[in-house]
Amino acid sequence: MKKLIFKSLARLNKKVLPSYSKKGLQIEKASKLQLAIIAYRAWVLKNALK
């Protein structure tokens, strides 16, 4: 059940949230909001793959 929720969230994130890797964003120059989005996406992805 938990894995299904995270997989759904990961799909939703892919459609809604921006992909900074495709834009070529450098982590050193990222704002706090951009870092928070990156961390959230990584957390959801990690839990979806467990």
C-alpha distance matrix in Angstrom:
0.0 3.8 5.5 5.2 6.5 8.9 10.0 10.8 12.6 14.4 15.7 16.8 18.5 20.3 21.8 22.6 23.5 26.6 26.7 29.3 29.7 31.0 33.4 34.7 34.0 35.4 33.4 36.6 37.5 34.1 34.0 31.8 29.7 29.3 28.4 25.7 24.2 24.4 22.7 19.8 19.3 19.5 17.1 14.3 15.4 15.4 11.9 10.8 13.1 12.1
3.8 0.0 3.8 5.4 5.2 6.4 8.7 10.0 10.7 12.4 14.5 15.5 16.4 18.5 20.5 20.9 21.3 24.3 24.3 26.6 27.1 28.7 31.0 32.1 31.1 32.2 30.0 33.2 34.1 30.8 30.7 28.4 26.4 26.1 24.9 22.3 21.0 21.1 19.2 16.4 16.2 16.2 13.5 11.1 12.5 12.3 8.5 8.4 11.0 9.8
5.5 3.8 0.0 3.8 5.4 5.2 6.1 8.6 9.8 10.4 12.4 14.2 15.1 16.5 18.7 19.8 20.1 22.8 22.4 24.8 24.8 26.3 28.8 29.9 29.3 30.5 28.5 31.9 32.9 29.8 30.1 28.1 26.2 25.3 24.2 22.0 20.3 19.9 18.4 15.9 14.9 14.6 12.6 9.9 10.2 10.2 6.9 5.4 7.7 7.3
5.2 5.4 3.8 0.0 3.8 5.5 5.1 6.2 8.6 9.8 10.7 12.4 14.2 15.5 17.1 18.3 19.3 22.2 22.2 25.0 25.3 26.3 28.8 30.3 29.9 31.6 29.9 33.4 34.0 30.7 30.9 29.2 26.8 26.0 25.4 23.1 21.0 21.0 20.0 17.1 15.7 16.3 14.6 11.3 11.7 12.8 9.9 7.4 10.1 10.7
6.5 5.2 5.4 3.8 0.0 3.8 5.5 5.2 6.2 8.7 10.1 10.6 12.2 14.3 15.7 16.2 17.1 20.4 20.8 23.6 24.3 25.5 27.6 29.2 28.5 30.1 28.3 31.6 32.1 28.6 28.4 26.4 24.0 23.5 23.1 20.4 18.4 19.0 17.9 14.6 13.8 15.0 13.0 9.6 11.1 12.5 9.5 7.9 11.5 12.0
8.9 6.4 5.2 5.5 3.8 0.0 3.8 5.3 4.9 6.0 8.6 9.7 10.2 12.2 14.3 14.9 15.1 18.0 18.0 20.5 21.0 22.5 24.7 26.0 25.2 26.7 24.8 28.2 28.8 25.5 25.6 23.7 21.5 20.7 20.0 17.6 15.6 15.7 14.6 11.6 10.5 11.3 9.5 6.0 7.4 8.9 6.3 4.7 8.5 9.6
10.0 8.7 6.1 5.1 5.5 3.8 0.0 3.8 5.4 5.0 6.3 8.7 9.8 10.7 12.8 14.3 15.0 17.5 17.2 20.1 20.3 21.2 23.8 25.3 25.1 26.8 25.4 29.0 29.5 26.3 26.8 25.4 23.0 21.7 21.4 19.5 17.0 16.7 16.3 13.6 11.5 12.3 11.6 8.0 7.6 9.9 8.2 4.9 8.0 10.1
10.8 10.0 8.6 6.2 5.2 5.3 3.8 0.0 3.8 5.4 5.2 6.2 8.6 10.0 11.0 12.3 13.7 16.7 17.2 20.4 21.1 21.7 23.9 25.9 25.6 27.7 26.5 30.0 30.1 26.7 26.8 25.5 22.6 21.6 21.9 19.7 16.9 17.4 17.3 14.2 12.3 14.1 13.4 9.6 10.2 12.9 11.2 8.5 11.7 13.8
12.6 10.7 9.8 8.6 6.2 4.9 5.4 3.8 0.0 3.8 5.4 5.0 6.0 8.5 10.0 10.2 10.9 14.2 14.9 17.8 18.9 19.9 21.8 23.6 22.9 24.9 23.4 26.9 26.9 23.3 23.2 21.8 18.9 18.2 18.3 16.0 13.3 14.1 14.0 10.6 9.1 11.4 10.6 7.0 8.6 11.5 10.1 8.4 11.9 13.9
14.4 12.4 10.4 9.8 8.7 6.0 5.0 5.4 3.8 0.0 3.8 5.4 5.0 6.2 8.8 9.9 10.0 12.5 12.4 15.3 15.9 16.9 19.1 20.8 20.4 22.4 21.2 24.8 25.0 21.7 22.2 21.1 18.6 17.0 17.1 15.4 12.5 12.3 12.7 10.1 7.4 9.3 9.6 6.1 6.0 9.6 9.3 7.1 9.9 12.7
15.7 14.5 12.4 10.7 10.1 8.6 6.3 5.2 5.4 3.8 0.0 3.8 5.5 5.2 6.6 8.8 10.2 12.6 12.7 16.1 16.7 16.8 19.2 21.4 21.5 23.9 23.3 26.9 26.7 23.5 24.1 23.4 20.5 18.9 19.6 18.1 14.7 14.9 15.9 13.3 10.4 12.6 13.4 9.9 9.4 13.0 12.8 10.0 12.4 15.5
16.8 15.5 14.2 12.4 10.6 9.7 8.7 6.2 5.0 5.4 3.8 0.0 3.8 5.4 5.3 6.1 8.1 11.2 12.5 15.9 17.3 17.4 19.1 21.6 21.2 23.9 23.1 26.6 26.0 22.6 22.6 21.8 18.6 17.4 18.6 16.7 13.3 14.4 15.5 12.5 10.3 13.4 13.8 10.5 11.3 14.8 14.3 12.2 15.2 17.9
18.5 16.4 15.1 14.2 12.2 10.2 9.8 8.6 6.0 5.0 5.5 3.8 0.0 3.8 5.4 5.1 5.2 8.3 9.3 12.4 14.0 14.6 16.1 18.3 17.7 20.2 19.3 22.8 22.3 18.8 19.0 18.3 15.2 13.8 14.8 13.2 9.7 10.6 12.1 9.4 7.0 10.4 11.4 8.8 9.5 13.1 13.4 11.9 14.6 17.4
20.3 18.5 16.5 15.5 14.3 12.2 10.7 10.0 8.5 6.2 5.2 5.4 3.8 0.0 3.8 5.8 6.1 7.6 7.7 11.2 12.2 12.1 14.1 16.5 16.7 19.4 19.2 22.8 22.3 19.2 20.0 19.9 17.0 14.9 16.1 15.3 11.6 11.6 13.8 11.8 8.6 11.4 13.3 10.8 10.2 14.0 14.9 12.9 14.8 18.1
21.8 20.5 18.7 17.1 15.7 14.3 12.8 11.0 10.0 8.8 6.6 5.3 5.4 3.8 0.0 3.8 6.2 8.0 9.3 13.0 14.5 13.6 15.1 18.1 18.4 21.5 21.6 25.0 24.0 20.8 21.3 21.4 18.1 16.3 18.2 17.3 13.5 14.3 16.6 14.4 11.7 14.9 16.5 13.8 13.7 17.5 18.0 15.8 18.1 21.3
22.6 20.9 19.8 18.3 16.2 14.9 14.3 12.3 10.2 9.9 8.8 6.1 5.1 5.8 3.8 0.0 3.8 6.7 9.3 12.5 14.8 14.4 15.1 18.1 17.6 20.7 20.5 23.7 22.3 19.0 18.8 18.7 15.2 14.0 16.2 14.9 11.3 13.0 15.3 12.9 11.1 14.7 16.0 13.7 14.5 18.1 18.5 17.0 19.6 22.5
23.5 21.3 20.1 19.3 17.1 15.1 15.0 13.7 10.9 10.0 10.2 8.1 5.2 6.1 6.2 3.8 0.0 3.8 6.6 9.3 12.0 12.2 12.6 15.2 14.3 17.2 16.8 19.9 18.7 15.3 15.2 15.2 11.9 10.3 12.5 11.6 7.8 9.5 12.1 10.3 8.6 12.1 13.9 12.4 13.1 16.5 17.5 16.6 18.9 21.7
26.6 24.3 22.8 22.2 20.4 18.0 17.5 16.7 14.2 12.5 12.6 11.2 8.3 7.6 8.0 6.7 3.8 0.0 3.8 6.1 9.0 8.9 8.8 11.7 11.0 14.2 14.5 17.6 16.1 13.1 13.7 14.6 11.7 9.2 11.8 12.1 8.5 9.3 12.7 12.0 10.0 13.0 15.5 14.6 14.7 17.9 19.5 18.7 20.4 23.5
26.7 24.3 22.4 22.2 20.8 18.0 17.2 17.2 14.9 12.4 12.7 12.5 9.3 7.7 9.3 9.3 6.6 3.8 0.0 3.8 5.6 5.8 6.8 9.1 9.1 12.3 12.8 16.3 15.3 12.7 14.3 15.5 13.3 10.0 11.8 12.8 9.5 8.6 12.2 12.2 9.6 11.6 14.8 14.2 13.4 16.4 18.6 17.7 18.8 22.0
29.3 26.6 24.8 25.0 23.6 20.5 20.1 20.4 17.8 15.3 16.1 15.9 12.4 11.2 13.0 12.5 9.3 6.1 3.8 0.0 3.8 5.4 5.0 6.2 5.4 8.5 9.4 12.7 11.7 9.5 11.7 13.4 11.9 8.2 9.9 11.9 9.4 7.9 11.7 12.8 10.9 12.2 15.6 15.9 15.1 17.6 20.2 19.9 20.7 23.6
29.7 27.1 24.8 25.3 24.3 21.0 20.3 21.1 18.9 15.9 16.7 17.3 14.0 12.2 14.5 14.8 12.0 9.0 5.6 3.8 0.0 3.8 5.4 5.1 6.1 8.4 9.7 13.2 13.0 11.5 14.4 16.1 15.1 11.3 12.1 14.3 12.0 9.6 13.0 14.5 12.0 12.4 16.1 16.5 14.9 17.1 20.1 19.6 19.7 22.8
31.0 28.7 26.3 26.3 25.5 22.5 21.2 21.7 19.9 16.9 16.8 17.4 14.6 12.1 13.6 14.4 12.2 8.9 5.8 5.4 3.8 0.0 3.8 5.4 7.8 10.9 12.9 16.1 15.3 14.0 16.7 18.7 17.3 13.6 15.1 17.1 14.4 12.6 16.1 17.1 14.3 15.2 18.9 18.7 17.0 19.6 22.4 21.3 21.5 24.9
33.4 31.0 28.8 28.8 27.6 24.7 23.8 23.9 21.8 19.1 19.2 19.1 16.1 14.1 15.1 15.1 12.6 8.8 6.8 5.0 5.4 3.8 0.0 3.8 5.6 9.2 11.7 14.4 12.8 11.8 14.3 16.9 15.6 12.1 14.2 16.5 14.1 12.9 16.6 17.8 15.7 16.9 20.4 20.5 19.4 21.9 24.6 23.9 24.4 27.6
34.7 32.1 29.9 30.3 29.2 26.0 25.3 25.9 23.6 20.8 21.4 21.6 18.3 16.5 18.1 18.1 15.2 11.7 9.1 6.2 5.1 5.4 3.8 0.0 3.8 6.4 9.4 11.8 10.9 10.8 14.0 16.7 16.3 12.6 13.8 16.8 15.1 13.1 16.5 18.4 16.5 16.9 20.6 21.3 19.9 21.9 25.0 24.7 24.7 27.7
34.0 31.1 29.3 29.9 28.5 25.2 25.1 25.6 22.9 20.4 21.5 21.2 17.7 16.7 18.4 17.6 14.3 11.0 9.1 5.4 6.1 7.8 5.6 3.8 0.0 3.8 6.3 8.7 7.5 7.0 10.3 13.0 12.9 9.4 10.5 13.7 12.6 10.8 14.1 16.3 15.1 15.6 18.9 20.1 19.3 21.1 24.1 24.2 24.6 27.3
35.4 32.2 30.5 31.6 30.1 26.7 26.8 27.7 24.9 22.4 23.9 23.9 20.2 19.4 21.5 20.7 17.2 14.2 12.3 8.5 8.4 10.9 9.2 6.4 3.8 0.0 3.8 5.5 5.5 6.4 10.2 12.8 13.7 10.5 10.5 14.1 13.9 11.7 14.3 17.2 16.4 16.2 19.4 21.2 20.4 21.5 24.7 25.3 25.4 27.7
33.4 30.0 28.5 29.9 28.3 24.8 25.4 26.5 23.4 21.2 23.3 23.1 19.3 19.2 21.6 20.5 16.8 14.5 12.8 9.4 9.7 12.9 11.7 9.4 6.3 3.8 0.0 3.8 5.4 5.1 8.6 10.3 11.8 8.9 7.6 11.4 11.9 9.5 11.4 14.6 14.5 13.9 16.8 19.0 18.6 19.3 22.4 23.5 23.7 25.6
36.6 33.2 31.9 33.4 31.6 28.2 29.0 30.0 26.9 24.8 26.9 26.6 22.8 22.8 25.0 23.7 19.9 17.6 16.3 12.7 13.2 16.1 14.4 11.8 8.7 5.5 3.8 0.0 3.8 5.7 8.7 10.6 13.0 10.9 9.7 13.4 14.7 12.8 14.2 17.5 17.9 17.3 19.8 22.3 22.1 22.6 25.6 27.0 27.1 28.9
37.5 34.1 32.9 34.0 32.1 28.8 29.5 30.1 26.9 25.0 26.7 26.0 22.3 22.3 24.0 22.3 18.7 16.1 15.3 11.7 13.0 15.3 12.8 10.9 7.5 5.5 5.4 3.8 0.0 3.8 6.6 9.6 11.6 9.6 9.7 13.4 14.2 13.1 15.2 18.0 18.3 18.5 21.1 23.2 23.2 24.2 27.0 28.1 28.6 30.6
34.1 30.8 29.8 30.7 28.6 25.5 26.3 26.7 23.3 21.7 23.5 22.6 18.8 19.2 20.8 19.0 15.3 13.1 12.7 9.5 11.5 14.0 11.8 10.8 7.0 6.4 5.1 5.7 3.8 0.0 3.8 6.7 8.0 5.8 6.3 9.8 10.5 9.8 12.0 14.5 15.0 15.6 18.0 19.9 20.2 21.5 24.0 25.1 26.0 28.0
34.0 30.7 30.1 30.9 28.4 25.6 26.8 26.8 23.2 22.2 24.1 22.6 19.0 20.0 21.3 18.8 15.2 13.7 14.3 11.7 14.4 16.7 14.3 14.0 10.3 10.2 8.6 8.7 6.6 3.8 0.0 3.8 5.4 5.2 6.2 8.6 10.0 10.7 12.3 14.3 15.5 16.6 18.4 20.2 21.2 22.5 24.6 25.9 27.2 29.0
31.8 28.4 28.1 29.2 26.4 23.7 25.4 25.5 21.8 21.1 23.4 21.8 18.3 19.9 21.4 18.7 15.2 14.6 15.5 13.4 16.1 18.7 16.9 16.7 13.0 12.8 10.3 10.6 9.6 6.7 3.8 0.0 3.8 5.5 5.1 6.1 8.7 9.9 10.5 12.2 14.3 15.3 16.3 18.4 19.9 20.9 22.6 24.3 25.8 27.2
29.7 26.4 26.2 26.8 24.0 21.5 23.0 22.6 18.9 18.6 20.5 18.6 15.2 17.0 18.1 15.2 11.9 11.7 13.3 11.9 15.1 17.3 15.6 16.3 12.9 13.7 11.8 13.0 11.6 8.0 5.4 3.8 0.0 3.8 5.4 5.0 6.3 8.7 9.8 10.5 12.4 14.2 15.3 16.6 18.3 19.9 21.3 22.5 24.5 26.1
29.3 26.1 25.3 26.0 23.5 20.7 21.7 21.6 18.2 17.0 18.9 17.4 13.8 14.9 16.3 14.0 10.3 9.2 10.0 8.2 11.3 13.6 12.1 12.6 9.4 10.5 8.9 10.9 9.6 5.8 5.2 5.5 3.8 0.0 3.8 5.4 5.1 6.2 8.6 9.9 10.7 12.3 14.3 15.5 16.5 18.3 20.2 21.1 22.7 24.7
28.4 24.9 24.2 25.4 23.1 20.0 21.4 21.9 18.3 17.1 19.6 18.6 14.8 16.1 18.2 16.2 12.5 11.8 11.8 9.9 12.1 15.1 14.2 13.8 10.5 10.5 7.6 9.7 9.7 6.3 6.2 5.1 5.4 3.8 0.0 3.8 5.5 5.1 6.1 8.6 9.9 10.5 12.2 14.3 15.3 16.3 18.4 19.9 21.2 22.8
25.7 22.3 22.0 23.1 20.4 17.6 19.5 19.7 16.0 15.4 18.1 16.7 13.2 15.3 17.3 14.9 11.6 12.1 12.8 11.9 14.3 17.1 16.5 16.8 13.7 14.1 11.4 13.4 13.4 9.8 8.6 6.1 5.0 5.4 3.8 0.0 3.8 5.5 5.1 6.1 8.6 9.9 10.5 12.3 14.2 15.2 16.6 18.3 20.1 21.4
24.2 21.0 20.3 21.0 18.4 15.6 17.0 16.9 13.3 12.5 14.7 13.3 9.7 11.6 13.5 11.3 7.8 8.5 9.5 9.4 12.0 14.4 14.1 15.1 12.6 13.9 11.9 14.7 14.2 10.5 10.0 8.7 6.3 5.1 5.5 3.8 0.0 3.8 5.4 5.1 6.1 8.5 9.9 10.6 12.2 14.1 15.5 16.4 18.4 20.3
24.4 21.1 19.9 21.0 19.0 15.7 16.7 17.4 14.1 12.3 14.9 14.4 10.6 11.6 14.3 13.0 9.5 9.3 8.6 7.9 9.6 12.6 12.9 13.1 10.8 11.7 9.5 12.8 13.1 9.8 10.7 9.9 8.7 6.2 5.1 5.5 3.8 0.0 3.8 5.5 5.3 6.2 8.6 10.1 10.6 12.2 14.4 15.3 16.6 18.6
22.7 19.2 18.4 20.0 17.9 14.6 16.3 17.3 14.0 12.7 15.9 15.5 12.1 13.8 16.6 15.3 12.1 12.7 12.2 11.7 13.0 16.1 16.6 16.5 14.1 14.3 11.4 14.2 15.2 12.0 12.3 10.5 9.8 8.6 6.1 5.1 5.4 3.8 0.0 3.8 5.5 5.1 6.1 8.7 9.9 10.4 12.4 14.2 15.5 16.8
19.8 16.4 15.9 17.1 14.6 11.6 13.6 14.2 10.6 10.1 13.3 12.5 9.4 11.8 14.4 12.9 10.3 12.0 12.2 12.8 14.5 17.1 17.8 18.4 16.3 17.2 14.6 17.5 18.0 14.5 14.3 12.2 10.5 9.9 8.6 6.1 5.1 5.5 3.8 0.0 3.8 5.4 5.1 6.2 8.6 9.9 10.8 12.3 14.4 15.8
19.3 16.2 14.9 15.7 13.8 10.5 11.5 12.3 9.1 7.4 10.4 10.3 7.0 8.6 11.7 11.1 8.6 10.0 9.6 10.9 12.0 14.3 15.7 16.5 15.1 16.4 14.5 17.9 18.3 15.0 15.5 14.3 12.4 10.7 9.9 8.6 6.1 5.3 5.5 3.8 0.0 3.8 5.5 5.2 6.1 8.5 10.1 10.5 12.3 14.5
19.5 16.2 14.6 16.3 15.0 11.3 12.3 14.1 11.4 9.3 12.6 13.4 10.4 11.4 14.9 14.7 12.1 13.0 11.6 12.2 12.4 15.2 16.9 16.9 15.6 16.2 13.9 17.3 18.5 15.6 16.6 15.3 14.2 12.3 10.5 9.9 8.5 6.2 5.1 5.4 3.8 0.0 3.8 5.5 5.1 6.0 8.6 9.8 10.6 12.5
17.1 13.5 12.6 14.6 13.0 9.5 11.6 13.4 10.6 9.6 13.4 13.8 11.4 13.3 16.5 16.0 13.9 15.5 14.8 15.6 16.1 18.9 20.4 20.6 18.9 19.4 16.8 19.8 21.1 18.0 18.4 16.3 15.3 14.3 12.2 10.5 9.9 8.6 6.1 5.1 5.5 3.8 0.0 3.8 5.5 5.2 6.3 8.6 10.1 11.0
14.3 11.1 9.9 11.3 9.6 6.0 8.0 9.6 7.0 6.1 9.9 10.5 8.8 10.8 13.8 13.7 12.4 14.6 14.2 15.9 16.5 18.7 20.5 21.3 20.1 21.2 19.0 22.3 23.2 19.9 20.2 18.4 16.6 15.5 14.3 12.3 10.6 10.1 8.7 6.2 5.2 5.5 3.8 0.0 3.8 5.5 5.3 6.1 8.7 10.2
15.4 12.5 10.2 11.7 11.1 7.4 7.6 10.2 8.6 6.0 9.4 11.3 9.5 10.2 13.7 14.5 13.1 14.7 13.4 15.1 14.9 17.0 19.4 19.9 19.3 20.4 18.6 22.1 23.2 20.2 21.2 19.9 18.3 16.5 15.3 14.2 12.2 10.6 9.9 8.6 6.1 5.1 5.5 3.8 0.0 3.8 5.4 5.0 6.3 8.8
15.4 12.3 10.2 12.8 12.5 8.9 9.9 12.9 11.5 9.6 13.0 14.8 13.1 14.0 17.5 18.1 16.5 17.9 16.4 17.6 17.1 19.6 21.9 21.9 21.1 21.5 19.3 22.6 24.2 21.5 22.5 20.9 19.9 18.3 16.3 15.2 14.1 12.2 10.4 9.9 8.5 6.0 5.2 5.5 3.8 0.0 3.8 5.5 5.4 6.5
11.9 8.5 6.9 9.9 9.5 6.3 8.2 11.2 10.1 9.3 12.8 14.3 13.4 14.9 18.0 18.5 17.5 19.5 18.6 20.2 20.1 22.4 24.6 25.0 24.1 24.7 22.4 25.6 27.0 24.0 24.6 22.6 21.3 20.2 18.4 16.6 15.5 14.4 12.4 10.8 10.1 8.6 6.3 5.3 5.4 3.8 0.0 3.8 5.4 5.3
10.8 8.4 5.4 7.4 7.9 4.7 4.9 8.5 8.4 7.1 10.0 12.2 11.9 12.9 15.8 17.0 16.6 18.7 17.7 19.9 19.6 21.3 23.9 24.7 24.2 25.3 23.5 27.0 28.1 25.1 25.9 24.3 22.5 21.1 19.9 18.3 16.4 15.3 14.2 12.3 10.5 9.8 8.6 6.1 5.0 5.5 3.8 0.0 3.8 5.7
13.1 11.0 7.7 10.1 11.5 8.5 8.0 11.7 11.9 9.9 12.4 15.2 14.6 14.8 18.1 19.6 18.9 20.4 18.8 20.7 19.7 21.5 24.4 24.7 24.6 25.4 23.7 27.1 28.6 26.0 27.2 25.8 24.5 22.7 21.2 20.1 18.4 16.6 15.5 14.4 12.3 10.6 10.1 8.7 6.3 5.4 5.4 3.8 0.0 3.8
12.1 9.8 7.3 10.7 12.0 9.6 10.1 13.8 13.9 12.7 15.5 17.9 17.4 18.1 21.3 22.5 21.7 23.5 22.0 23.6 22.8 24.9 27.6 27.7 27.3 27.7 25.6 28.9 30.6 28.0 29.0 27.2 26.1 24.7 22.8 21.4 20.3 18.6 16.8 15.8 14.5 12.5 11.0 10.2 8.8 6.5 5.3 5.7 3.8 0.0
